[in-house]
């Protein structure tokens, strides 16, 4: 074993300490940036809430025919939702509800999801 000092980055989580104010902060900004790059969403705009009031998701929005299902197979929806599960667990509990809602449609998603 070797003492390498205080950890500053572990499992794509940046550890920020301010001992004078007794603050410990965890950030996954670099991981989230990589996910945005992977899904070509780097230019998307941040929002205060991940889901707007009045947004509804239901089984009625799922594909109704084979053509719609084939179109959705080209979109990595399950991979996108899965990529959000890691930050939801580690540093972003604020997105837990939305990831859970979107996860209900992994096998039969539509563009609205």
C-alpha positions in Angstrom: 0.0 0.0 0.0 1.1 3.5 -0.7 -0.3 6.8 0.6 -1.1 9.0 -2.4 -2.6 11.8 -0.4 -6.2 13.0 -0.5 -8.3 11.6 -3.3 -9.5 14.2 -5.8 -11.1 12.0 -8.5 -12.6 8.5 -8.0 -14.8 6.5 -10.4 -15.5 9.6 -12.5 -16.6 11.6 -9.4 -14.6 14.8 -8.6 -14.2 15.4 -4.9 -14.0 19.0 -3.9 -13.1 19.9 -0.3 -13.1 23.2 1.5 -11.8 22.5 5.0 -12.2 26.2 6.1 -15.9 26.0 5.6 -16.2 22.2 6.3 -17.6 21.5 2.9 -17.3 18.3 0.9 -18.7 18.4 -2.7 -19.1 15.6 -5.2 -19.4 16.4 -8.9 -19.8 14.2 -12.0 -19.6 17.1 -14.5 -17.0 15.3 -16.7 -19.1 12.1 -16.8 -22.2 14.0 -17.7 -20.3 15.9 -20.4 -19.1 12.6 -21.9 -22.7 11.3 -21.9 -23.9 14.5 -23.6 -21.2 14.1 -26.3 -22.1 10.4 -26.8 -25.7 11.2 -27.5 -25.0 14.4 -29.5 -26.6 16.6 -26.9 -23.6 18.8 -26.1 -25.5 22.0 -27.2 -28.6 21.3 -25.2 -29.7 23.9 -22.6 -29.8 23.1 -18.9 -33.2 23.4 -17.1 -34.1 23.8 -13.5 -36.2 20.7 -13.5 -35.7 17.6 -15.6 -39.5 17.3 -16.3 -41.9 20.2 -16.8 -45.2 20.5 -15.0 -47.9 19.0 -17.1 -45.6 16.6 -19.0 -47.4 13.3 -19.2 -46.0 9.9 -20.3 -48.3 7.0 -21.0 -48.6 3.7 -22.9 -50.6 5.6 -25.6 -47.4 7.3 -26.7 -45.7 4.0 -27.5 -45.3 2.9 -31.1 -48.5 1.6 -32.6 -47.1 -0.1 -35.7 -44.0 -1.9 -37.0 -42.8 1.2 -38.9 -42.7 3.3 -35.7 -40.9 0.5 -33.8 -38.3 0.2 -36.6 -37.6 3.9 -36.4 -37.2 3.8 -32.7 -34.7 0.9 -32.9 -32.2 3.4 -34.5 -32.3 5.6 -31.4 -30.3 4.4 -28.4 -33.0 5.2 -25.9 -32.2 2.4 -23.4 -28.5 3.3 -23.4 -29.4 7.0 -22.8 -31.6 6.2 -19.8 -29.0 3.7 -18.5 -26.3 6.4 -18.7 -28.3 8.6 -16.4 -28.6 5.9 -13.7 -25.0 6.2 -12.5 -25.2 10.0 -11.8 -28.7 9.6 -10.3 -27.3 7.2 -7.7 -24.0 9.0 -6.9 -24.5 12.7 -7.2 -27.9 13.7 -8.8 -30.8 12.4 -6.7 -32.9 15.2 -8.3 -33.2 13.3 -11.6 -34.2 10.0 -9.9 -38.0 10.4 -10.5 -37.6 11.3 -14.2 -35.1 8.4 -14.8 -37.6 6.0 -13.2 -40.5 7.3 -15.3 -38.4 7.1 -18.6 -37.2 3.6 -17.5 -40.8 2.3 -17.8 -40.6 2.7 -21.5 -37.3 1.0 -22.3 -38.7 -1.8 -24.3 -41.3 0.3 -26.2 -40.3 3.9 -26.3 -41.5 6.7 -28.6 -39.9 10.0 -29.6 -41.9 11.9 -27.0 -40.2 9.8 -24.3 
